[in-house]
């Protein structure tokens, strides 16, 4: 159920991006119905917008079911899934309210931006919940004041944050209608409006920095987390999707941002966000970046509780 919710949340993000790319955001002037109708709807923009709402309803039901199942299974080595599952439900409630407000406000920029950020949070919460449903949390030694234990190192947190910022800025480029403002690479034509050019260049600059952070994270996980099942697969997938998405962005700019390439580029950006969060969640659950001095079993009743590292057997060993 958690995996299904994450997949549906990803599909919702992609379809929402298509609604923006196709200028269908105001296809339905009211909410929750579409011009007072439930269906059938024969006008393209109205159909796109209302289908997006129906898909959001499906994601809401799945997220609620996942949260209920997580609460039931919280004593079965899956306690870590409860918080992200409840977080996802809470974000979806906010997302629904923001969606209605966006329609009422006529797709005003502040409400669109807030709706977008909530969508990113929803995808992140659903992804982390799915990983937590598959991977039991591993205990780490109790941290010492002078040497705190970090379950996930800074490289992971920076990469995940960069992926989120990158996705938001890319979507803002679409919302501002700035796709055509930079029909060249790496710089923009001088005759384009300055505000749109700067927004595009800001996104490209963030893409360079975020790409470097994400590739660094993938290399870190490949080299340092090789003993963790699935870590290398996720790391390789993350690196491949980052490079593919960057390539799609370049071709989209050179070809004056055709709609199909925009959709693929946004789908790649959402995949980068989801995969980086999945890899980060895997690292956090297993304590991949923690400095362990003892081996702690993954499975068992106390898998979610920290354990005290065993003292050295002798004074010589301590030295």
C-alpha positions, 0 to 999 in steps of 0.5 A: 500500500505504501509503495502504491501511494508513492507511485500514485503521488509521483503520477499526480505530480507528473500529471499536475506538471502536464496541467501547467505545461498545457495551460490547463490550470484554469480549465475548471473555473470552480471547485470541486466540480468543473463548471458544475459538472462531475462528468463527462467533460469534453473540453480538453483543458477542463478534462485535464484539470478535473482528471488531476483532481480525481487522481488527487482523490485517489492519492488521498484515499491511498495515503489514508489507508497507508497511514492506518496500516502503518499505525496498526503495524507500528509494533512490528519493526516498522514504527519508523513508517508512522510519522512520514505516513501521518505527515503525508496525510497532513500535507495532502489535506493542506494540498487540497485546501491550496488547490481550491484556493488556487482556483478561487484566486485564479491561479495567482502566483503565491497560491500556485507556489504554495501548492507546488511546495506542498506537492513536493512535500507530499511526494517526499513523505510518500516516498519515505513512507514506502522505504520505511515500510520495506526497511526496518530501522537499524539501531546506532550506538548512543551518541557521546557528547563529543562525538555525536552519531549521524545516521545520514551525513551532510552530503545526503541532506544537502543533496535532498534539499538541492533536489527539492529546490531544483524541482521547485525552481523548474516548476516556477519557470513553467508557471511563469511561462518562461520556457521560451525565454531561453531558447539557447544554451548555456546563456539566453538570447539578449532580446528576451524579457529580463525577468524571465531570463533571470528566472531561467538563469537562476534555475540553470545555476541551481541545476549545476549546483544541485547536479553536483550535490546529487552526483556526489551523494550517489558516489558516496552511497556507491562507495560507502554503503555497498554492504546495504542491500539496494543502496548501490542500485538506488545510487546508480539510478540516481546518477543516471536519472540526474544526467538524463534529466540534465540532457533533456533540459538542454535539448528542451532549451535548444528546441524552444521547449516543445511540450513533450520534452517539457513533460519528460524534463519535469518527470525526470526532475520529480524522479530525481527528487523521489530517488534521492529521498529514497536513498536518503531514507535508506541511509538514515534507516540503516545508520549508513553514515554512523560511526559504529564500534559495534554491530547491531542487528537489523531485525528484532524487537528493539530495531527502532531503539538505540543501543549502548555500545559495549565497553572494551574488554580490557584497558589495553583494548581501550588504549 
